[in-house]
C-alpha cells in the first residue's frame, strides 16, 4: 500500500507530471512550496518548510531542508542572488581584466626599455 503525504496528493491532483511519483523516488512532506517548472531527480526528499523557486533543479538524492532554495542546482536563495549578481558583472570584469593585462604588458615593455 502506497502512503502519500497531503503534498504528494496535491501534486498529483494539480497535474505534477511523472509516472513514478512514489515515496521511494520523490517524497514531499507537508507544508512545502514548489514553484513552477522545477525539475526533480530521483530519490529526493523535500522537508516541511522548504520553498523551491521556479525553474530550479533538484539533483538526484538531494534532501531539501527548510528554507528558500533557488537555481540549478538548487542552493540557498542568498547564495543564488549573490552568484547572479556576480554573473551579471562578468562582461565588465572581463573588459577590466583585458585593459589591465594590456597596461601590465605596456609597463613591462617600458621597464625593459629603460633598463637598456
ChimeraX attribute file (.defattr): number of C-alpha atoms within 10 A of each C-alpha:
attribute: neighborCount
match mode: 1-to-1
recipient: residues
	/A:1	3
	/A:2	6
	/A:3	9
	/A:4	15
	/A:5	14
	/A:6	12
	/A:7	17
	/A:8	20
	/A:9	14
	/A:10	13
	/A:11	15
	/A:12	13
	/A:13	9
	/A:14	9
	/A:15	8
	/A:16	14
	/A:17	9
	/A:18	10
	/A:19	7
	/A:20	10
	/A:21	18
	/A:22	15
	/A:23	16
	/A:24	12
	/A:25	15
	/A:26	20
	/A:27	20
	/A:28	25
	/A:29	18
	/A:30	16
	/A:31	15
	/A:32	18
	/A:33	16
	/A:34	18
	/A:35	12
	/A:36	11
	/A:37	12
	/A:38	17
	/A:39	13
	/A:40	18
	/A:41	13
	/A:42	16
	/A:43	16
	/A:44	20
	/A:45	21
	/A:46	23
	/A:47	18
	/A:48	17
	/A:49	16
	/A:50	20
	/A:51	22
	/A:52	27
	/A:53	19
	/A:54	15
	/A:55	16
	/A:56	21
	/A:57	20
	/A:58	25
	/A:59	17
	/A:60	14
	/A:61	14
	/A:62	15
	/A:63	14
	/A:64	23
	/A:65	16
	/A:66	14
	/A:67	15
	/A:68	17
	/A:69	25
	/A:70	23
	/A:71	21
	/A:72	14
	/A:73	12
	/A:74	21
	/A:75	19
	/A:76	15
	/A:77	17
	/A:78	12
	/A:79	14
	/A:80	17
	/A:81	14
	/A:82	10
	/A:83	13
	/A:84	12
	/A:85	11
	/A:86	12
	/A:87	12
	/A:88	10
	/A:89	11
	/A:90	11
	/A:91	11
	/A:92	11
	/A:93	13
	/A:94	11
	/A:95	11
	/A:96	12
	/A:97	12
	/A:98	12
	/A:99	11
	/A:100	12
	/A:101	12
	/A:102	12
	/A:103	12
	/A:104	12
	/A:105	11
	/A:106	12
	/A:107	12
	/A:108	12
	/A:109	12
	/A:110	11
	/A:111	11
	/A:112	10
	/A:113	9
	/A:114	8
	/A:115	7
	/A:116	5
